[in-house]
Amino acid sequence: MEHHIPIQGLRINQKTDAEVEEFVHISLQPNTPECHPIRLLYLEPSEHYYAPVRCKLEEVNLLHGYKFKALSYAWGDPSITLPILVRGKHFVVTANCHAALLRLREIGELWVWIDAICINQLDNDEKSVQIGMMADVYYDASEVIIWLGRKEDERTPGDEETETLALELIDQLCELGKDSNFAEYLALTEGEDNAGKKFEAFYSLQKHRWFKRLWVLQEVAVARRSRILLQYHTTSFSRTLDAFQVMRRYSNKYPVALKDFLRHNGGALSYGPQMQKVMERPWEMQLFRKYYSRRLKQLKGISLSEVLLSTRKFSCLDARDRVFGILALISSETVERINPNYDLSIRDLFIKTCWAIIDEDQSLEVIHRAGISSEAVAEDPWPTKAIFNLDMESAILNVAGHQVDIISGSMEFSLPRGGKATQRWSKKAEGYNYWRSKFTDYPDGRDPYDSWTRTITGDYVYRNGERIRLSEEYFSIYRSASLPRKEVEENNASIPTKENVFEYEKSLDQAVTSRQFFVTRSGYMGVGPKALQEGDMVCVIAGCNVPLLIRQEGDHHLLVGECFVWGLMDGEAWEGTNINVSSWKDKRFEELTKEDGLEIFRLH
């Protein structure tokens, strides 16, 4: 259901809604090498902020160098809309778009490009063409304006104070610089009564939903100049990103100090996984801006699979935009394999994208993303190359591999949020006790509790914002963190510091949140998608660097997802069989024989 919300008695004219003619886009000229047609929006000036928005659309050739600004914004709830007049005719936009139009008009920005208005969203053919031109639009714009003002609500006097506080902290962080430490920040803000309020305002800006939107990555990557527009202020986007980068550094290197600061100054704010995730998104944007080559019109040295992986934290309304929204950032050869086409079903687009990735990477690593998404857990590629055959018509991917084991039982992880609760959960070791009820010895002869510790942490530590394999030193610390304090003291183990505990909690959060613990018939411990079932096969596939859970379904197989199985993560599964890798490692799929010892899985 569509809702129209009032803003201070907004009326666009004296006619009733039934009497106002609806605006209909006129078709654009065909897109040719000599003519790249787009529409530009002209905002009619007004002396009154909340006066009805009146505008017109003009078709222009992007190649002719017209001067205009491009708006980058979050669409907002599509069911909540407000009316504007386009050439005197009724047209509705989302409330956030309407708020941006009011503010743009106030500062005198009259010629602008706004996707929701300048593209006919009801015409899939036009959308497909215009989406392919968006990178050129944002590149050719004299400036990209990023709207981070209020969302659906009217602006209030409190907005100005909040924005001022956020901008003051941005100035302070930029003054300290990207190599500063948190002690320098505390020294700079010592004696400030509003240090906590500044952080709250700064964090409020950082968690604006614009930073979650997938499309904005290409918009800011290709832009030659960009600035942030707020309800009352405007500021440099680059400078704001620099400030976010400084705070991210504090978060990664001084988490305990930041946590203590917020405990005393942060009001309702608390430091934890959610705040860390919010701080990561601007960092991804910074990387895209850094690696985008305007000369090559793509990210330098980054493949389609890597871009898809790095953008998984960002959101889009149409699932197809998960791919279309990043095409401007990848090589033209790969783009030609996909091409924006909104008449494609999600299924068909998924198949085309997977095939493009497999062909580009010459690897099957992408298929472990096709189940329920999670972090990859293998650090080094296994000593096998991809051997596969794709039947595009039936959407069957035939892969070669080996069934290692079968799931015999599982239990849910119920990881609580926050500090001591997380540690108490790990010390209960419910999964370990579940394994103990079935087995005594681990299949590879390693200590079972050590295997449990590595399983629930994914065998990784998150330190200074980086994800690295557990060293023996860190494994010892993590094992101590998972044991009751009495056992730690009895074994003369080192007691973890606050920083160690914090890193341990992050490893747990990353490895087991929204995941399921399982054991195999042979006695391995593992972690996999929640959709896993008893009887699912644990398989290793040539060209895929993590084990996969595969389910037999009639004459084909279902990919459940990737999994972590301690003892099978570094190529041991191939070593523990009679399969001679050297006999087939250079073969094509069609050349495989029974003597090669591989099984064929028909993934549908």
C-alpha positions, 0 to 999 in steps of 0.5 A: 500500500502506498502512503502519502505523508503531509509536510506542513500542509503540503498542497501542490495546487488547488485541484484534487488528486483525481483532477491532476494529470499524471506525468508520463516520461517521453521515450529517449532517443536511441543510444548510439556512439554519437548520442548518449541520451539522458534526462536532466531535471531543472528545479524551479526556484522558490523563496519558501522552503516547503513550497511544492516542488516544481520541475521539468525534465530535458533530454540532452546528449551526455557527450555534449558536456552539459553542466549539472550535478548528480545526486547520490542518496538512499531511496528510502521506503518506496511505499512512503511517497510525496508528490511533486509537479513535473511540467505541471503534472503529478509525479510521486517520489520517495520521502527521502528524495523529496527532502533532498529536492527541497534542500537542493532548491534551497542552496540553488542547485537547479540542474541535477540528475536524479535516477528515480526521476530522470530514468523511467523506472517503469520501462525495463528496456530504458532502465537497462540502457541507462543503468549501463550509462550511470558511471558516465553520468556520475563521472561527467557531473561537475559534482556529486552531491551526497544527501545525508539529511533527514529521512522521512521527517521534517527538519528540526532545530535540533538537527543543526546542533547535531550536525555541528557536533558531528562536523566538529569531531570530523575536524578534530579527527582530521587534525589528529591524522590517520596515524594517531592513537586513541590516547592523543584523541583523549588528550585533545578532547580532555575537559570537553563536556560534549565529547560524548555528544560529538561521538553520538552525532558522528556515529549517527552520521556514519550509520546513515542508511546511505552508507548501506546502499550498494549503488553509491559505491560506483557513484562515489568511486567514479566521481571527480568531486563530491560533497556531503549535503546535510539539513543545515550544513555541507562538507567535503566527502573526502574529509569525512571519509578521512575522519571515519578512517581515523575512528576505524583505526581506533576501533581496530587498534584500541577497542578496549579504550574506545569501549571504556570511553563510550561506557563513560561518555557514550550515553546509549551507545555501546561498543560491539559488533554492530558498531564495528560493522558500521565503521567498516562500510566507509572503509570499503568505499575508501578502497573503491575510490582508491583502486578505481582507474578513471582511465581504465574505467574499472577497479585495478586488479580486482575481479568480479568475484572479489567485488561481489564479495566485498560488497555483500554488506551493502543493500539494494531493493532489487536483487538483480542490482547486486550484480548490475550495481557493480558492473561499472567497476569491473572489466568491460570483457566481463560486463559484456558477458552479463549486460544490465537487463531487467527482463532477466530473471534472478535465476538466469542472472545468477547463472550468467554471473556464476559462469562469468566468474568461473571463466574469469577466475578459472576456479570454482571457489565461487560456488561455495558462495552459492549456498548460505553465505558465510566467510571463506575459511581456507587461507591457501588454495588447495593443490587442485585446479577447477574441473567442470562443465556447465550446461547453461540450458538445464542450469546444471554445473557438473563438478568433479570431487570426492565425498569425504564424510557424512553429517551424523548430527548437529546442534544450533549455536545460540551465541549471546551478544556482549562480553562476559555472556559470550565468554560464558557461552564458550566455557559451557562448550555445549558443542564439545560436550555433544561431540564427547557424547558420541566420540572419544578420539578425534579422527586425525589424532589431535586433542579434541578440545583443541579441535573444538577451539579451532572450530568455533573460532574458524582458526582465525584471529581478528587483529587490527582490522585484519583476519589472520590464521591463528598462530600457536601463541594466539591459539594458546591464548584462545584456548585459555579464553575458552576454559574456566579460570580454575583450569587455566590456573591449574595448567599454568596457562596465561590469562588472556588480557582484555584485548585478547578477550575482545579479539576472541569474542570477535572470532566467535562472532564471525565464525558461528553467528547464524551457523550450525555446529555438526559432527560427522560419522568419522568424528570430525567437528564442523560449522556450516549453514543453518540449512544443513541436515543429517545425511548431507555429504561433506565433499571436496571439489577440484578447484574449490578451496573449502569443503562443501556440504552437498545433498543428493536430490534425485538425479542431481545434487543441491549445494547446501553451502560451504563449511569449516571442518577442522582437519580438512581445511588444508588439503588433508582430504585429498591426502587421505585417499587413494586418489592420485591428484597428479593423474587428473590435475591437467585434464579437462572435464570431458577427459576424466575416467573412472580410474581417476577416482573422482565423483561427479556432482550435478549441482542444480 
